[in-house]
C-alpha cells in the first residue's frame, strides 16, 4: 500500500512541477507516474554508476556533482519518454528541485516519509 501511495505522490509532484516550471511538460497523470518511475530507475542504475566514478569530485564539491547527475537523469528520461519533456538543463534543474520539495511536503502530509 505504501508503494502505491509513493507512486501517487510522485505523480502529483511531477504534475505540479511540470505545471509551474516553464519548459517542463507532462501529458497526463500516468505519464507523470511513469516518468517518476523511470527517473528513479535511472538514478538507481546509471546514476549510481556515475556517482561511484565521480566520488572524489563529489566529495570535493560537497555533493554538487550528485545533484548534476540527478539533473542529467531527468534529461535522460525526457529524451527517452514521449509523454514527458524538459527543454534544457536549467528547466531540468528547477524541475528536480521543485519535484523534491513537493515530494517532501506531500510525503510528510501522507506519511510516506515515516521510518519504521
GITAHU-V493097 format. One record per helix or strand. SS is the DSSP state (@ for helix, = for strand). FROM is the first residue (numbers start at 1). LEN is the number of residues. If there is no record, write none. Layout:
# GITAHU-V493097
ss:SS from:FROM len:LEN
ss:SS from:FROM len:LEN
This chain:
# GITAHU-V493097
ss:@ from:2 len:19
ss:= from:24 len:3
ss:@ from:29 len:25
ss:@ from:55 len:6
ss:@ from:64 len:17
ss:= from:84 len:3
ss:@ from:89 len:22
